[in-house]
Amino acid sequence: QGELVESGGGSVQSGGSLRLSCAASGIEHSSYCMAWFRQAPGEEREVVAVYNDGTTEYAERVKGRFTISQDNVKHTVYLQMNSLKPEDTAMYYCAAVQLAFCATPADMNYWWRRPDFAIWGQGTQVTVSS
């Protein structure tokens, strides 16, 4: 079982930017795609962005504002978040998702509860004030 460690969260004003990082260790990248999820208080966890062998997908609410990327040398996945809004406030989780579940954001939002879905990081808090 591998490990994911997120960093880069914090507090920012509306319109600002943050870059989240997710350092992976002990993970066989050929068996997983990488994704960022978020969960706001009282809300369901939802997928934000997916990186799968150079292909990216985004939730509609973040398209054009967020960018996911992966550095294979550093074993790190990034989430660049621009034009942040108060509704982006949430705990952000990095996930190494089993390839069988690397699909559309809608499908991943349905499957993430499975115990075999992914290896999860501990989360990093993002707070956007108006």
N, CA, C and O atoms as a GROMACS GRO file, in nm:
protein
  520
    1GLN      N    1   0.085  -0.120   0.000
    1GLN     CA    2   0.000   0.000   0.000
    1GLN      C    3   0.088   0.124   0.000
    1GLN      O    4   0.179   0.136   0.083
    2GLY      N    5   0.062   0.216  -0.092
    2GLY     CA    6   0.141   0.336  -0.101
    2GLY      C    7   0.090   0.446  -0.011
    2GLY      O    8  -0.001   0.426   0.069
    3GLU      N    9   0.151   0.562  -0.026
    3GLU     CA   10   0.115   0.676   0.056
    3GLU      C   11   0.110   0.802  -0.029
    3GLU      O   12   0.190   0.822  -0.120
    4LEU      N   13   0.013   0.887   0.004
    4LEU     CA   14  -0.002   1.016  -0.062
    4LEU      C   15  -0.002   1.125   0.044
    4LEU      O   16  -0.070   1.113   0.146
    5VAL      N   17   0.075   1.230   0.021
    5VAL     CA   18   0.081   1.340   0.116
    5VAL      C   19   0.054   1.470   0.042
    5VAL      O   20   0.129   1.510  -0.047
    6GLU      N   21  -0.056   1.536   0.080
    6GLU     CA   22  -0.094   1.662   0.017
    6GLU      C   23  -0.033   1.780   0.091
    6GLU      O   24  -0.003   1.772   0.210
    7SER      N   25  -0.015   1.889   0.019
    7SER     CA   26   0.029   2.014   0.079
    7SER      C   27  -0.017   2.128  -0.011
    7SER      O   28  -0.061   2.107  -0.124
    8GLY      N   29  -0.007   2.250   0.042
    8GLY     CA   30  -0.037   2.367  -0.039
    8GLY      C   31  -0.170   2.434  -0.011
    8GLY      O   32  -0.200   2.538  -0.068
    9GLY      N   33  -0.250   2.374   0.076
    9GLY     CA   34  -0.377   2.436   0.110
    9GLY      C   35  -0.356   2.562   0.193
    9GLY      O   36  -0.245   2.591   0.238
   10GLY      N   37  -0.464   2.636   0.212
   10GLY     CA   38  -0.455   2.758   0.292
   10GLY      C   39  -0.577   2.845   0.271
   10GLY      O   40  -0.678   2.802   0.216
   11SER      N   41  -0.565   2.968   0.315
   11SER     CA   42  -0.674   3.065   0.303
   11SER      C   43  -0.638   3.169   0.200
   11SER      O   44  -0.525   3.218   0.196
   12VAL      N   45  -0.734   3.204   0.116
   12VAL     CA   46  -0.710   3.300   0.010
   12VAL      C   47  -0.839   3.377  -0.015
   12VAL      O   48  -0.948   3.327   0.014
   13GLN      N   49  -0.827   3.496  -0.068
   13GLN     CA   50  -0.946   3.574  -0.100
   13GLN      C   51  -1.000   3.533  -0.236
   13GLN      O   52  -0.929   3.477  -0.320
   14SER      N   53  -1.127   3.561  -0.254
   14SER     CA   54  -1.193   3.531  -0.382
   14SER      C   55  -1.114   3.593  -0.496
   14SER      O   56  -1.073   3.709  -0.491
   15GLY      N   57  -1.095   3.513  -0.601
   15GLY     CA   58  -1.017   3.558  -0.716
   15GLY      C   59  -0.870   3.519  -0.709
   15GLY      O   60  -0.798   3.533  -0.807
   16GLY      N   61  -0.827   3.470  -0.593
   16GLY     CA   62  -0.688   3.433  -0.576
   16GLY      C   63  -0.656   3.295  -0.630
   16GLY      O   64  -0.741   3.228  -0.689
   17SER      N   65  -0.532   3.253  -0.608
   17SER     CA   66  -0.484   3.125  -0.660
   17SER      C   67  -0.412   3.046  -0.552
   17SER      O   68  -0.356   3.103  -0.458
   18LEU      N   69  -0.416   2.915  -0.567
   18LEU     CA   70  -0.339   2.824  -0.483
   18LEU      C   71  -0.292   2.709  -0.570
   18LEU      O   72  -0.356   2.675  -0.670
   19ARG      N   73  -0.181   2.648  -0.533
   19ARG     CA   74  -0.136   2.526  -0.599
   19ARG      C   75  -0.121   2.416  -0.494
   19ARG      O   76  -0.042   2.428  -0.400
   20LEU      N   77  -0.197   2.312  -0.511
   20LEU     CA   78  -0.188   2.196  -0.424
   20LEU      C   79  -0.089   2.096  -0.482
   20LEU      O   80  -0.078   2.082  -0.604
   21SER      N   81  -0.018   2.028  -0.394
   21SER     CA   82   0.076   1.923  -0.435
   21SER      C   83   0.040   1.794  -0.366
   21SER      O   84  -0.013   1.794  -0.254
   22CYS      N   85   0.068   1.684  -0.433
   22CYS     CA   86   0.042   1.551  -0.377
   22CYS      C   87   0.164   1.465  -0.409
   22CYS      O   88   0.185   1.425  -0.523
   23ALA      N   89   0.243   1.436  -0.306
   23ALA     CA   90   0.363   1.355  -0.322
   23ALA      C   91   0.328   1.208  -0.299
   23ALA      O   92   0.274   1.172  -0.195
   24ALA      N   93   0.360   1.125  -0.398
   24ALA     CA   94   0.327   0.983  -0.392
   24ALA      C   95   0.451   0.899  -0.364
   24ALA      O   96   0.560   0.928  -0.416
   25SER      N   97   0.435   0.798  -0.283
   25SER     CA   98   0.544   0.703  -0.259
   25SER      C   99   0.488   0.562  -0.252
   25SER      O  100   0.378   0.541  -0.202
   26GLY      N  101   0.563   0.468  -0.303
   26GLY     CA  102   0.521   0.328  -0.296
   26GLY      C  103   0.402   0.295  -0.382
   26GLY      O  104   0.333   0.196  -0.356
   27ILE      N  105   0.376   0.375  -0.484
   27ILE     CA  106   0.260   0.352  -0.571
   27ILE      C  107   0.307   0.318  -0.711
   27ILE      O  108   0.388   0.389  -0.769
   28GLU      N  109   0.256   0.208  -0.765
   28GLU     CA  110   0.286   0.166  -0.900
   28GLU      C  111   0.197   0.245  -0.995
   28GLU      O  112   0.078   0.216  -1.008
   29HIS      N  113   0.254   0.344  -1.062
   29HIS     CA  114   0.173   0.438  -1.139
   29HIS      C  115   0.102   0.373  -1.257
   29HIS      O  116   0.002   0.425  -1.305
   30SER      N  117   0.152   0.260  -1.303
   30SER     CA  118   0.087   0.194  -1.416
   30SER      C  119  -0.046   0.131  -1.374
   30SER      O  120  -0.125   0.090  -1.460
   31SER      N  121  -0.072   0.123  -1.244
   31SER     CA  122  -0.195   0.061  -1.195
   31SER      C  123  -0.300   0.162  -1.153
   31SER      O  124  -0.411   0.125  -1.114
   32TYR      N  125  -0.266   0.291  -1.160
   32TYR     CA  126  -0.357   0.394  -1.109
   32TYR      C  127  -0.362   0.514  -1.203
   32TYR      O  128  -0.270   0.538  -1.281
   33CYS      N  129  -0.472   0.589  -1.193
   33CYS     CA  130  -0.471   0.726  -1.242
   33CYS      C  131  -0.478   0.814  -1.117
   33CYS      O  132  -0.508   0.766  -1.008
   34MET      N  133  -0.450   0.941  -1.133
   34MET     CA  134  -0.446   1.032  -1.019
   34MET      C  135  -0.561   1.131  -1.028
   34MET      O  136  -0.598   1.175  -1.136
   35ALA      N  137  -0.616   1.163  -0.913
   35ALA     CA  138  -0.730   1.253  -0.911
   35ALA      C  139  -0.728   1.340  -0.787
   35ALA      O  140  -0.667   1.305  -0.686
   36TRP      N  141  -0.795   1.452  -0.797
   36TRP     CA  142  -0.822   1.537  -0.681
   36TRP      C  143  -0.972   1.537  -0.658
   36TRP      O  144  -1.052   1.556  -0.750
   37PHE      N  145  -1.010   1.515  -0.533
   37PHE     CA  146  -1.147   1.524  -0.488
   37PHE      C  147  -1.156   1.637  -0.386
   37PHE      O  148  -1.054   1.685  -0.336
   38ARG      N  149  -1.276   1.679  -0.356
   38ARG     CA  150  -1.297   1.774  -0.248
   38ARG      C  151  -1.427   1.743  -0.176
   38ARG      O  152  -1.518   1.681  -0.231
   39GLN      N  153  -1.432   1.787  -0.052
   39GLN     CA  154  -1.552   1.766   0.028
   39GLN      C  155  -1.572   1.886   0.119
   39GLN      O  156  -1.487   1.917   0.202
   40ALA      N  157  -1.684   1.952   0.100
   40ALA     CA  158  -1.722   2.065   0.185
   40ALA      C  159  -1.807   2.012   0.300
   40ALA      O  160  -1.868   1.906   0.287
   41PRO      N  161  -1.811   2.084   0.413
   41PRO     CA  162  -1.892   2.039   0.526
   41PRO      C  163  -2.037   2.015   0.486
   41PRO      O  164  -2.100   2.100   0.424
   42GLY      N  165  -2.089   1.897   0.521
   42GLY     CA  166  -2.227   1.866   0.491
   42GLY      C  167  -2.255   1.827   0.348
   42GLY      O  168  -2.371   1.808   0.310
   43GLU      N  169  -2.151   1.816   0.268
   43GLU     CA  170  -2.169   1.782   0.127
   43GLU      C  171  -2.101   1.650   0.095
   43GLU      O  172  -2.016   1.602   0.170
   44GLU      N  173  -2.140   1.593  -0.019
   44GLU     CA  174  -2.078   1.471  -0.068
   44GLU      C  175  -1.938   1.502  -0.122
   44GLU      O  176  -1.912   1.610  -0.173
   45ARG      N  177  -1.849   1.404  -0.110
   45ARG     CA  178  -1.718   1.415  -0.174
   45ARG      C  179  -1.740   1.413  -0.326
   45ARG      O  180  -1.822   1.336  -0.376
   46GLU      N  181  -1.668   1.496  -0.397
   46GLU     CA  182  -1.683   1.502  -0.541
   46GLU      C  183  -1.547   1.512  -0.609
   46GLU      O  184  -1.452   1.569  -0.554
   47VAL      N  185  -1.540   1.457  -0.728
   47VAL     CA  186  -1.415   1.464  -0.803
   47VAL      C  187  -1.401   1.603  -0.863
   47VAL      O  188  -1.498   1.663  -0.909
   48VAL      N  189  -1.278   1.654  -0.861
   48VAL     CA  190  -1.248   1.786  -0.915
   48VAL      C  191  -1.174   1.773  -1.048
   48VAL      O  192  -1.208   1.840  -1.146
   49ALA      N  193  -1.072   1.687  -1.050
   49ALA     CA  194  -0.989   1.673  -1.169
   49ALA      C  195  -0.925   1.536  -1.170
   49ALA      O  196  -0.897   1.477  -1.066
   50VAL      N  197  -0.901   1.485  -1.291
   50VAL     CA  198  -0.843   1.352  -1.310
   50VAL      C  199  -0.729   1.362  -1.410
   50VAL      O  200  -0.740   1.430  -1.512
   51TYR      N  201  -0.619   1.292  -1.379
   51TYR     CA  202  -0.506   1.284  -1.472
   51TYR      C  203  -0.482   1.136  -1.500
   51TYR      O  204  -0.451   1.059  -1.410
   52ASN      N  205  -0.496   1.099  -1.626
   52ASN     CA  206  -0.483   0.958  -1.662
   52ASN      C  207  -0.395   0.945  -1.785
   52ASN      O  208  -0.440   0.961  -1.898
   53ASP      N  209  -0.268   0.917  -1.761
   53ASP     CA  210  -0.172   0.893  -1.870
   53ASP      C  211  -0.175   1.006  -1.972
   53ASP      O  212  -0.182   0.983  -2.092
   54GLY      N  213  -0.169   1.130  -1.921
   54GLY     CA  214  -0.163   1.247  -2.007
   54GLY      C  215  -0.297   1.307  -2.044
   54GLY      O  216  -0.303   1.418  -2.097
   55THR      N  217  -0.403   1.235  -2.016
   55THR     CA  218  -0.538   1.286  -2.043
   55THR      C  219  -0.596   1.344  -1.915
   55THR      O  220  -0.579   1.287  -1.807
   56THR      N  221  -0.664   1.457  -1.928
   56THR     CA  222  -0.723   1.521  -1.810
   56THR      C  223  -0.874   1.536  -1.826
   56THR      O  224  -0.926   1.551  -1.936
   57GLU      N  225  -0.943   1.533  -1.712
   57GLU     CA  226  -1.086   1.561  -1.709
   57GLU      C  227  -1.114   1.646  -1.587
   57GLU      O  228  -1.044   1.637  -1.486
   58TYR      N  229  -1.216   1.729  -1.597
   58TYR     CA  230  -1.249   1.822  -1.491
   58TYR      C  231  -1.399   1.823  -1.465
   58TYR      O  232  -1.481   1.801  -1.554
   59ALA      N  233  -1.431   1.851  -1.339
   59ALA     CA  234  -1.570   1.878  -1.305
   59ALA      C  235  -1.611   2.008  -1.373
   59ALA      O  236  -1.530   2.099  -1.389
   60GLU      N  237  -1.737   2.015  -1.412
   60GLU     CA  238  -1.785   2.135  -1.483
   60GLU      C  239  -1.759   2.262  -1.403
   60GLU      O  240  -1.727   2.367  -1.460
   61ARG      N  241  -1.773   2.253  -1.273
   61ARG     CA  242  -1.765   2.373  -1.190
   61ARG      C  243  -1.625   2.432  -1.184
   61ARG      O  244  -1.608   2.547  -1.142
   62VAL      N  245  -1.523   2.355  -1.226
   62VAL     CA  246  -1.386   2.407  -1.217
   62VAL      C  247  -1.319   2.420  -1.353
   62VAL      O  248  -1.206   2.467  -1.362
   63LYS      N  249  -1.387   2.379  -1.457
   63LYS     CA  250  -1.328   2.388  -1.591
   63LYS      C  251  -1.288   2.530  -1.623
   63LYS      O  252  -1.363   2.625  -1.599
   64GLY      N  253  -1.168   2.544  -1.678
   64GLY     CA  254  -1.118   2.676  -1.714
   64GLY      C  255  -1.050   2.748  -1.599
   64GLY      O  256  -0.984   2.850  -1.620
   65ARG      N  257  -1.064   2.696  -1.478
   65ARG     CA  258  -1.002   2.761  -1.360
   65ARG      C  259  -0.896   2.673  -1.296
   65ARG      O  260  -0.795   2.723  -1.245
   66PHE      N  261  -0.916   2.542  -1.297
   66PHE     CA  262  -0.824   2.447  -1.233
   66PHE      C  263  -0.748   2.369  -1.339
   66PHE      O  264  -0.801   2.340  -1.446
   67THR      N  265  -0.623   2.335  -1.307
   67THR     CA  266  -0.541   2.253  -1.396
   67THR      C  267  -0.470   2.145  -1.316
   67THR      O  268  -0.401   2.175  -1.218
   68ILE      N  269  -0.486   2.021  -1.358
   68ILE     CA  270  -0.417   1.910  -1.294
   68ILE      C  271  -0.297   1.873  -1.380
   68ILE      O  272  -0.306   1.872  -1.503
   69SER      N  273  -0.186   1.843  -1.314
   69SER     CA  274  -0.066   1.802  -1.386
   69SER      C  275   0.011   1.701  -1.302
   69SER      O  276  -0.013   1.686  -1.182
   70GLN      N  277   0.102   1.632  -1.367
   70GLN     CA  278   0.176   1.527  -1.297
   70GLN      C  279   0.323   1.535  -1.337
   70GLN      O  280   0.355   1.547  -1.455
   71ASP      N  281   0.412   1.528  -1.238
   71ASP     CA  282   0.555   1.524  -1.261
   71ASP      C  283   0.602   1.383  -1.227
   71ASP      O  284   0.612   1.347  -1.110
   72ASN      N  285   0.630   1.303  -1.330
   72ASN     CA  286   0.664   1.163  -1.307
   72ASN      C  287   0.801   1.145  -1.243
   72ASN      O  288   0.827   1.044  -1.177
   73VAL      N  289   0.888   1.243  -1.262
   73VAL     CA  290   1.021   1.234  -1.200
   73VAL      C  291   1.010   1.256  -1.049
   73VAL      O  292   1.073   1.185  -0.970
   74LYS      N  293   0.929   1.353  -1.010
   74LYS     CA  294   0.913   1.384  -0.868
   74LYS      C  295   0.801   1.302  -0.804
   74LYS      O  296   0.779   1.313  -0.683
   75HIS      N  297   0.730   1.221  -0.882
   75HIS     CA  298   0.617   1.142  -0.830
   75HIS      C  299   0.518   1.233  -0.758
   75HIS      O  300   0.471   1.201  -0.649
   76THR      N  301   0.486   1.344  -0.820
   76THR     CA  302   0.400   1.444  -0.758
   76THR      C  303   0.292   1.486  -0.856
   76THR      O  304   0.316   1.503  -0.976
   77VAL      N  305   0.172   1.503  -0.803
   77VAL     CA  306   0.059   1.553  -0.881
   77VAL      C  307   0.023   1.690  -0.825
   77VAL      O  308   0.026   1.712  -0.704
   78TYR      N  309  -0.010   1.782  -0.915
   78TYR     CA  310  -0.041   1.918  -0.876
   78TYR      C  311  -0.185   1.953  -0.916
   78TYR      O  312  -0.241   1.897  -1.010
   79LEU      N  313  -0.241   2.047  -0.842
   79LEU     CA  314  -0.368   2.107  -0.881
   79LEU      C  315  -0.352   2.258  -0.870
   79LEU      O  316  -0.349   2.313  -0.761
   80GLN      N  317  -0.340   2.323  -0.984
   80GLN     CA  318  -0.332   2.468  -0.988
   80GLN      C  319  -0.474   2.522  -0.991
   80GLN      O  320  -0.552   2.489  -1.080
   81MET      N  321  -0.506   2.604  -0.893
   81MET     CA  322  -0.641   2.658  -0.880
   81MET      C  323  -0.636   2.809  -0.894
   81MET      O  324  -0.576   2.878  -0.812
   82ASN      N  325  -0.700   2.860  -0.997
   82ASN     CA  326  -0.704   3.004  -1.022
   82ASN      C  327  -0.848   3.054  -1.011
   82ASN      O  328  -0.943   2.975  -1.012
   83SER      N  329  -0.862   3.184  -1.000
   83SER     CA  330  -0.996   3.247  -0.991
   83SER      C  331  -1.082   3.177  -0.887
   83SER      O  332  -1.198   3.143  -0.913
   84LEU      N  333  -1.026   3.157  -0.772
   84LEU     CA  334  -1.097   3.082  -0.668
   84LEU      C  335  -1.222   3.157  -0.620
   84LEU      O  336  -1.225   3.280  -0.615
   85LYS      N  337  -1.323   3.079  -0.585
   85LYS     CA  338  -1.451   3.132  -0.538
   85LYS      C  339  -1.479   3.078  -0.399
   85LYS      O  340  -1.426   2.973  -0.362
   86PRO      N  341  -1.562   3.147  -0.322
   86PRO     CA  342  -1.597   3.094  -0.189
   86PRO      C  343  -1.652   2.952  -0.194
   86PRO      O  344  -1.630   2.873  -0.102
   87GLU      N  345  -1.724   2.918  -0.300
   87GLU     CA  346  -1.780   2.783  -0.311
   87GLU      C  347  -1.674   2.676  -0.338
   87GLU      O  348  -1.706   2.557  -0.339
   88ASP      N  349  -1.549   2.716  -0.360
   88ASP     CA  350  -1.440   2.619  -0.372
   88ASP      C  351  -1.386   2.577  -0.236
   88ASP      O  352  -1.301   2.489  -0.226
   89THR      N  353  -1.435   2.642  -0.130
   89THR     CA  354  -1.392   2.607   0.005
   89THR      C  355  -1.427   2.463   0.037
   89THR      O  356  -1.543   2.423   0.028
   90ALA      N  357  -1.325   2.384   0.075
   90ALA     CA  358  -1.345   2.243   0.102
   90ALA      C  359  -1.214   2.181   0.149
   90ALA      O  360  -1.108   2.244   0.143
   91MET      N  361  -1.224   2.058   0.196
   91MET     CA  362  -1.105   1.976   0.216
   91MET      C  363  -1.076   1.909   0.082
   91MET      O  364  -1.164   1.847   0.023
   92TYR      N  365  -0.953   1.921   0.037
   92TYR     CA  366  -0.914   1.864  -0.091
   92TYR      C  367  -0.830   1.739  -0.066
   92TYR      O  368  -0.735   1.739   0.012
   93TYR      N  369  -0.867   1.631  -0.136
   93TYR     CA  370  -0.801   1.502  -0.119
   93TYR      C  371  -0.739   1.457  -0.251
   93TYR      O  372  -0.800   1.466  -0.357
   94CYS      N  373  -0.617   1.409  -0.241
   94CYS     CA  374  -0.551   1.346  -0.353
   94CYS      C  375  -0.585   1.196  -0.350
   94CYS      O  376  -0.596   1.137  -0.243
   95ALA      N  377  -0.602   1.137  -0.467
   95ALA     CA  378  -0.636   0.995  -0.473
   95ALA      C  379  -0.561   0.927  -0.586
   95ALA      O  380  -0.555   0.978  -0.698
   96ALA      N  381  -0.504   0.812  -0.557
   96ALA     CA  382  -0.452   0.722  -0.660
   96ALA      C  383  -0.562   0.620  -0.686
   96ALA      O  384  -0.585   0.530  -0.605
   97VAL      N  385  -0.629   0.635  -0.798
   97VAL     CA  386  -0.750   0.559  -0.827
   97VAL      C  387  -0.716   0.434  -0.908
   97VAL      O  388  -0.644   0.442  -1.007
   98GLN      N  389  -0.768   0.320  -0.865
   98GLN     CA  390  -0.750   0.197  -0.941
   98GLN      C  391  -0.794   0.218  -1.085
   98GLN      O  392  -0.899   0.278  -1.109
   99LEU      N  393  -0.715   0.172  -1.180
   99LEU     CA  394  -0.743   0.197  -1.321
   99LEU      C  395  -0.884   0.157  -1.362
   99LEU      O  396  -0.944   0.221  -1.448
  100ALA      N  397  -0.937   0.050  -1.302
  100ALA     CA  398  -1.072   0.005  -1.338
  100ALA      C  399  -1.177   0.112  -1.311
  100ALA      O  400  -1.285   0.110  -1.371
  101PHE      N  401  -1.147   0.205  -1.221
  101PHE     CA  402  -1.244   0.309  -1.184
  101PHE      C  403  -1.209   0.445  -1.240
  101PHE      O  404  -1.274   0.544  -1.207
  102CYS      N  405  -1.109   0.453  -1.325
  102CYS     CA  406  -1.071   0.580  -1.388
  102CYS      C  407  -1.165   0.602  -1.506
  102CYS      O  408  -1.147   0.545  -1.613
  103ALA      N  409  -1.265   0.686  -1.482
  103ALA     CA  410  -1.370   0.704  -1.583
  103ALA      C  411  -1.410   0.850  -1.585
  103ALA      O  412  -1.330   0.938  -1.552
  104THR      N  413  -1.533   0.877  -1.622
  104THR     CA  414  -1.581   1.014  -1.625
  104THR      C  415  -1.598   1.064  -1.482
  104THR      O  416  -1.615   0.984  -1.390
  105PRO      N  417  -1.595   1.195  -1.461
  105PRO     CA  418  -1.621   1.246  -1.326
  105PRO      C  419  -1.753   1.196  -1.268
  105PRO      O  420  -1.761   1.168  -1.149
  106ALA      N  421  -1.855   1.185  -1.350
  106ALA     CA  422  -1.986   1.138  -1.300
  106ALA      C  423  -1.975   0.996  -1.246
  106ALA      O  424  -2.031   0.965  -1.141
  107ASP      N  425  -1.904   0.910  -1.318
  107ASP     CA  426  -1.888   0.772  -1.270
  107ASP      C  427  -1.804   0.768  -1.144
  107ASP      O  428  -1.836   0.695  -1.050
  108MET      N  429  -1.696   0.846  -1.140
  108MET     CA  430  -1.608   0.844  -1.024
  108MET      C  431  -1.680   0.899  -0.901
  108MET      O  432  -1.651   0.857  -0.789
  109ASN      N  433  -1.771   0.993  -0.921
  109ASN     CA  434  -1.849   1.044  -0.808
  109ASN      C  435  -1.941   0.937  -0.750
  109ASN      O  436  -1.982   0.944  -0.634
  110TYR      N  437  -1.972   0.838  -0.832
  110TYR     CA  438  -2.056   0.728  -0.785
  110TYR      C  439  -1.973   0.620  -0.718
  110TYR      O  440  -2.017   0.562  -0.619
  111TRP      N  441  -1.854   0.593  -0.767
  111TRP     CA  442  -1.773   0.479  -0.722
  111TRP      C  443  -1.682   0.507  -0.604
  111TRP      O  444  -1.632   0.412  -0.544
  112TRP      N  445  -1.656   0.633  -0.569
  112TRP     CA  446  -1.549   0.663  -0.475
  112TRP      C  447  -1.571   0.599  -0.338
  112TRP      O  448  -1.475   0.581  -0.262
  113ARG      N  449  -1.696   0.563  -0.303
  113ARG     CA  450  -1.723   0.503  -0.173
  113ARG      C  451  -1.671   0.360  -0.163
  113ARG      O  452  -1.660   0.307  -0.052
  114ARG      N  453  -1.640   0.296  -0.274
  114ARG     CA  454  -1.592   0.158  -0.270
  114ARG      C  455  -1.461   0.151  -0.192
  114ARG      O  456  -1.376   0.239  -0.208
  115PRO      N  457  -1.444   0.049  -0.109
  115PRO     CA  458  -1.319   0.039  -0.032
  115PRO      C  459  -1.197   0.014  -0.119
  115PRO      O  460  -1.084   0.041  -0.078
  116ASP      N  461  -1.219  -0.039  -0.240
  116ASP     CA  462  -1.107  -0.069  -0.329
  116ASP      C  463  -1.090   0.039  -0.436
  116ASP      O  464  -1.019   0.019  -0.534
  117PHE      N  465  -1.155   0.154  -0.416
  117PHE     CA  466  -1.155   0.257  -0.519
  117PHE      C  467  -1.017   0.322  -0.536
  117PHE      O  468  -0.969   0.338  -0.648
  118ALA      N  469  -0.955   0.359  -0.425
  118ALA     CA  470  -0.833   0.440  -0.435
  118ALA      C  471  -0.751   0.434  -0.307
  118ALA      O  472  -0.797   0.391  -0.202
  119ILE      N  473  -0.628   0.480  -0.321
  119ILE     CA  474  -0.546   0.516  -0.205
  119ILE      C  475  -0.567   0.666  -0.186
  119ILE      O  476  -0.556   0.744  -0.280
  120TRP      N  477  -0.597   0.705  -0.062
  120TRP     CA  478  -0.632   0.844  -0.034
  120TRP      C  479  -0.523   0.913   0.047
  120TRP      O  480  -0.458   0.851   0.131
  121GLY      N  481  -0.505   1.041   0.020
  121GLY     CA  482  -0.424   1.123   0.107
  121GLY      C  483  -0.505   1.169   0.227
  121GLY      O  484  -0.624   1.138   0.239
  122GLN      N  485  -0.441   1.243   0.316
  122GLN     CA  486  -0.508   1.284   0.440
  122GLN      C  487  -0.590   1.411   0.421
  122GLN      O  488  -0.673   1.445   0.506
  123GLY      N  489  -0.569   1.481   0.311
  123GLY     CA  490  -0.646   1.601   0.281
  123GLY      C  491  -0.573   1.728   0.319
  123GLY      O  492  -0.489   1.729   0.409
  124THR      N  493  -0.606   1.835   0.248
  124THR     CA  494  -0.554   1.968   0.279
  124THR      C  495  -0.668   2.068   0.263
  124THR      O  496  -0.742   2.064   0.165
  125GLN      N  497  -0.681   2.157   0.359
  125GLN     CA  498  -0.794   2.249   0.363
  125GLN      C  499  -0.770   2.371   0.274
  125GLN      O  500  -0.663   2.432   0.277
  126VAL      N  501  -0.871   2.404   0.196
  126VAL     CA  502  -0.871   2.527   0.116
  126VAL      C  503  -0.989   2.611   0.158
  126VAL      O  504  -1.103   2.564   0.157
  127THR      N  505  -0.963   2.735   0.196
  127THR     CA  506  -1.068   2.827   0.238
  127THR      C  507  -1.059   2.953   0.154
  127THR      O  508  -0.954   3.017   0.148
  128VAL      N  509  -1.170   2.988   0.089
  128VAL     CA  510  -1.176   3.106   0.004
  128VAL      C  511  -1.276   3.203   0.064
  128VAL      O  512  -1.394   3.170   0.080
  129SER      N  513  -1.231   3.321   0.096
  129SER     CA  514  -1.319   3.421   0.156
  129SER      C  515  -1.361   3.523   0.050
  129SER      O  516  -1.288   3.552  -0.045
  130SER      N  517  -1.480   3.576   0.072
  130SER     CA  518  -1.534   3.673  -0.026
  130SER      C  519  -1.487   3.814   0.004
  130SER      O  520  -1.523   3.907  -0.068
   0.00000   0.00000   0.00000
